[in-house]
Amino acid sequence: MDGKYLYGFVQTAHAVQLDIAGIDQEMLYTVPHRDIAAVVSDAIPIIGSDLPREAVFSCLTTHQAAIEAVMERYEIIPAKFATVLSGVDLVHQVLKTEYHPIRSSLTEMANRIEMDVVVLWRDPAGLFKKIAAMPQIDDIKRQMADASPDRCQQLQIQAGKQVKTILDSMNASCAKEVIDSLTPLSTACQPHEVKNDEMILNCAFLLDRHRQDAFEKEIDVLDKQYDNRLTCRIIGPLPPYSFRTLEIERIDPDVVENARVLFSLGKTVTNLEIRARYRELAKTLHPDHFPKDKTAQNRFELLNKAYEILKAYCRGNTCSFAPEDIQNWIAVKPMTYAAGMR
């Protein structure tokens, strides 16, 4: 097969066949360059938004299981889920052109692990009963006893909002205490989506590997402080999914070429020339010069978008707009993490 499914990057100079099954039950192996390597398999899965949710989840589970199996042998920087490269030549190109950011990520995450912590109320029904007995809620219930049907409905809504406010305050206070207790043992934390009112905290922590035992003991301490009213689930150790998942970025050649033409640039330019040309065009095309022209603002916005494209494309002091150079442009960058993605 020509396509290569990418799982992540490890630090090794060797081509190794790994006894680990990945997507479509294809076996994983490494493609090395200098002292780093891409972990890939010969698979071209079709993972799109039109697939059933269960199928996508199954592929994601396989993706993560493979990465975590690799972690038992190497420290691995994960790649974004469903990253497929067109062939081994493109894998080599990624490793060669993006060697330094990949190597830097491996160095930064060396001997570090992710621990995911979920904290829930152990007895949510009892907690809601306790909140319902609080004076401010009890007062609303007394008013409901003599209220008209319409007023009673309003008071029910008011009581519900008050219960939610109290619960949110309790959850926030507890979550802060947990994070404050675990932060000294970690180097970073990444909150995830809290899926319901019973869940207090859903958070990933990045920590040095040698602190794992102390981290888990601190969770036990917190549990005792709350008189076993909490349920704490720890998932890990994991690769640094929430802190350094890398994604492969390609660029649309037509978009780059259109930006070049808009700026009237030659086939080879420097960043200084791009900035100078932008300042010149921005002064000429600024909407203030065309108060009666309704299209002036759109032209100026297109200019700014083109400038952002050119800045992203031209990463060195000098860049080439030769068609083959635009076509071969590729970059590796850390994913921008959004809460709830994991």
Summary of the structure (lengths in Angstrom):
residues: 342
radius of gyration: 27.0
end to end distance: 30.2
largest distance: 82.0
contacts: 989
relative contact order: 0.12
helix: 49%
strand: 23%
